[in-house]
Amino acid sequence: MTIFDIPASAPSALQVVWLLLVAVLWIGFFFLEGFDFGVGMLVPFLGKNDQGRRVVINTVGPHWDGNEVWLLTAGGAMFAAFPGWYATLFSGLYLPLFLVLLGLILRGVAFEYRSKVDSKAWRTRWDWILAIGSFIPPLVFGVGFANFLKGLPVGPHTTAFGTEVTLYTGTFWGLFMPFCLIGGLLFVALFLTHGAFFVGLKTRGEIHDRAQKFGGTLALITGVLALALVIWGNMAYSLPGQLSWLRLVAWITGIVAIVCIAFAWFMNSKDRDGWAFIGTALATVMLVVMFFAHFYPGIGFDNSVNTGLPIDLTTASSSPHTLTLMTIAACIMVPIVLIYTVWSYFFVFRRRLDTKNIPSLDVTTAA
């Protein structure tokens, strides 16, 4: 029996729950790693000297590797709960996902290696590698999620062993349509803004003032890109089977995201760092909700040219027994992770930083 022999049916409650849990994990990743990516991209620009750049890096120093765990958790949840979804994505997006991995590797190496040699040229080189590594994942994720909203074309394919599988039927360059490029630019601009406001929230003095100035300009660019993506995406694309009330949710959350960006810009102009950061955080959450509102029940695939059984929430899912066991584990572990994250941010690493907190350059003490 192949996947095309399995009759389609309405999604079960557990399948819907796990789609929501996957959405929560992606929201957690983009909310936390979003400002992390933004800070990484801003390091060469916010710090005029090594001390300034070390202040910027230290704002995310205790958190950057922990934030990346959310991506592993989101990917693992997709693999375990919806293996058909995971496998079909890798059939067409292997190279983009490799680029994400490359960016994450560059970031990790740059964080660890920039202070290993007492050389200005060495540190500057690694700062730019950190910026590039932080730029690649948001761009790829933005392009990818815009493609999911539009719907990735899929169809049946017969392997060399005679087994029928569903694969991506488009091309690599077909992923970079104008609408999808706007998605990529929006994610980059949004995370830059989110990162600038986070630096403003976590620093004092010259770095704080420069982050506020960057954030105000970036927020305007982000607002324009968000307006274009929300209107274009919700007016032009609607996958088969999408429920009318979910289209309404997509419109509402998209508009709320734009309002949140405007709110963040206004709060930043009034020197309200915390509220500015909350504004971009809520904008990130609303945009991810908008994307996932388009994913039900087709989970980002356009099956209009698929002559086999459509890949959707039902056909891509694991067995009910697997989902039940995963739900029990999630009910135990997710609250623990959330409590630990809140504790580390709000009770352990909540102090603002300044260049006065950074000692004179020394390879053994550099950040």
N, C-alpha and C positions, 0 to 999 in steps of 0.2 A: 504494500500500500504506500502511495506517495502522499505528499501534502495535498495534492490536487484531488485526492479521493476522499478527503475529510469534509463532511458537510459543514457549511457555515451556519452559525447560530448567533443569537444575541449574546453579548458579553455577560459573564457572570459577575456577581457582586465582588468576588475576590479579584477578578481581572481588572475591574474598574478601580478597586482599592489600590492595586499595585501600579496602575497607571498614575494615580494620584501620588503614591509614594515615590515613584520615579521622578515625577514633576517636583516634589519637595526636595529631593536630593539634588536635582539640577538647579533649583532655586538657591539652595544652600551653597552650592559650588560657585555660581555666578555672583551671589551676594558677597561671599567672603573672598574668593579668588579674584573677583572683579576689581576691587580696590588694590589687591595685591599686584595684578597685572598692570594697573594704572600707575602704581608707585614705581614699578620696575621700568616702565617706559619713560617716566619723568625724571629718573635719577640724573641723567646727564644735563638736564635743563634746570632743575630746581637748585642744585648745588653748584655754586661757583668755584668751590675748592673742595679738597678731599674731605675736610671736616663737615662741610655742608652736605656732601653726598653721603657721608656715613650717617648723618642724622636722618636723612631720607630713608636709607636702607634699614636703619634700626627701627623705624616705625613698624616695619613688617618682619623684622628679624626673628622674633619669637614665634611667628605664626605661619610664614609662607609655606613651609613643608607640610604643616598640619592642614592648611587650607586645600592643598592638592589632593588630600585623601578623599575629599568629597567627590572628586572626579572618579577615583577608583571605585568608590561606593556606588555612585550612579551607574557607572559602566557595569559593575558586578551585578547590580539589581536588574538591569536590562537583560544581561546574559542569563541570569537565573530565572527571572519571571517571564521573559519574552524572548526565548532563544531564536525564534524565527525572525524577530525584529532585529536583533543583534547581528545575526548571520547575514541578513539581506543588506544591512547597512555596510558591513565590511566588504561585501561583494562589489560595491560601487564606490565606497569612500575610503578604501585602504590607503591611497596616497595622501588625501587630506588628513586622515588620522595619524599617519606617519609624520606629517608636518607638525601636528600638535605635539606629538611625542618629542620631536626634535627641538621644538621651542621649549618644552619643559626641561629637557636635558640641558640646554644652553643656560636656562635660568638657574638651575640647581648648581651647575658647575661654576657659573659666574658668582653666585652668592658665596660659595666656599673658597674660590681661588683668588678673588680680587685683592685680598690682603696678605697673600702668601709671599709676595716679593716686595721689598721696599723700593719701589720704582713708580714714579708718577705715570710714565707711559704704560706700564703694566696695568695699573689700576684703571686708567682711562680706557684702555682697550677692553677690559672686562666689564666696565660700566656700559659701554656700547653693546657688548654681547648680551648683557642683561636686558638692555632696552629692546634689542631685536628679538631675543627669546621671549620677552613679555608681549611683544607685538604680534607674533605669529599666531598663538592660540586664539586670541579674541577675533582676529580677522577670519580664521578658518571656522570657528564656531558660529560667528555671525553669518557667514556665507552658508554654512550647513543648515542652521535653523531656518534661514529664509527659504532654502530649498525644500525643507520639510513642510513649511507652511504652503509653499506652492505645490508640493507633491512630487516626489521622486518617481520617475517612470520605471515600472518593474514589469517583468514578464517571465514566462516559463523558459527553462533552459535544461536540456538533456545532457548529463555528464557523460564522460567516457565509459562509465559503468552502467549506463542506461537508466540512471535515476533522475527523476525530474525535480529540479529545484527552482526557486524563484530568485532572480538576480536583477540588479540594476541594469536597465537597457540603454541608458544615456551614455554620454562621454564625459571625460574629465573636464574639458573646456566648457561643456554644456552646463556645468555647475556655476559658471561665472556670468550668468545673465545680469543685466543692469539692476533688476530688483534685488538679486542676491548679493551683488556687490554693495548695494546700499545697506543691506543687512550686516555685511562685514564691516563697513565703515562705521555704522551705528554702534556696533559692539565695541570697536576700538575707541570711538569718541566717548561713549558712555563710561567705559572703564577708566579712561584717562580722567574724566571729570570726577568719577567716584574716587579715584586714587588721589587727585588733587585735594578734594575735600577731606579725605582721610588724613593726608599729611597736614592740612590746616588744623584738623581736630587734634592731632597728636604732637604738634610742635609749637614753639614760641619764637618770637624774634623775626629775623630776616627770612628764614625758610618759611615760616608761617605766612608772612605777607606775600611772598612770591607765589606760594601755593594758592592763596586766595585769588590773586590776579590771574593766574593760569586757569583756575577753576571757573571764574566768571566768563572768560572768553570761550572755554571749551563747552560750558553749559549751553551757550547760544548755538554753537555748531551742533551739539547733540540734539537740541530741541528741533532744529530744522530737519535733521536726518530722521528723527523719530516720527515727526509729522508726515514725512514722505513715506516711510515704511508702513505706518499704521493705515493711512488712507489707501495707498496702493495695494497693500496686502489684503485688507479686508474687503475692498471693492472688487478686485480683479480675481481673487482666488477663493474657491470653495470646492473642496473635494467631495466626491459622491458619498452620501450617507451622513454628511455633517448636519447635526441638528440645528434647527433655527435658533433655539435659545442659547446654544453655544456660540453661534455667530454673534448674537447680541452680547454675550460675555466677552468675546474677542474685541468687539468695538468699544465696550465700556472700559475694559482693562487697558486697551491701547490709548484711549483718550486720557484716562487717569495717569498713565505713565508720562504723557506729555505735560499734564498739569503738574506732576511731581517734579519734573525737570525744571519747569518754570519756577516752582516754589523753591527748589534748591538754589537756583540762580539768585532769586530775591533774598533768601536768607543769607547767602554768601555775601551779597552786597551790603547787608546790615551787620556783618561781622558775627553772625550766629552760626558758628562752625558745626555744632551738633545737629541743628535742624537742616543745614545744607547737606550734611552727610546722610541724614535720614531721608531727605528728598530723593537723592540718587539711589539709595538703597531700595526705597519703595518703587521707584521707576524700573529698576532692574527686576524686581519681583513681578510687577505688573506686565512687563514685556514677556517674561517667561510664561506667565499664565496665559497671555494672549496666544503665544505660539502653541501651547498645549491644548488650548481650546480648539485649535484647528486640527489637532492630532486624533481626535475621537470621531469615528472608530478606526480610521484608516492608518493611524500612527505614522503619518507623514509620507505615505506612498500613494501614487496615482495609479490605480489599477484599471484605468479606462482602456488601456491596450493590452491588458493581461488576459490571455485566453484561458488561463487556469483559474484555480481558486484564488480570490483576492487575499493578499496579506493584510490582515487587520488585527484588532485586539484579540479576537477569538482564535484565529488560526495560528497566530504567532506565539500563543501562550504556552506555558508549562502546564503540567497536569494539576488538577485541583489539590491533590495530596501535597505536591511540592509547594504550591502557593500557601497552603495552610501552615506547613512547617515554617516557611519563610515569614509569614505574618506573625507567628509566635515569637520568632527570633527578633523581628523588627520592633515589636511592642516592648521588648526588653532593652534592646541596644540603642535604638534611636533616642529615647529620652536621656539615656546616660551620656551619649555624645553631645546632645544639645546642652545639658547641664554643664558638662566639662567646658564646652566652647564659651558659654556665657561666663562661667567662672574665670577662665583664663583672660578674657578680654576686659571684663569689668572689675575684677577684684585683684588681679595680679599685675597686668600690664596696662594700667590706665593712665599713668603719669605722662605729661607732655615732655617733649625732648627739646633741647636747644644745643647749639654748638658749644655752650659752656659745659654741657655734660660729656663732651667728647674730648678725651685726653689728646695731648700732642702726638703727632704721628709716631707710631712704634709698631713694627711688624707683629710683635707678640701680643699687642693689645688692640689692634685695629679691628673694626667691626667686620 
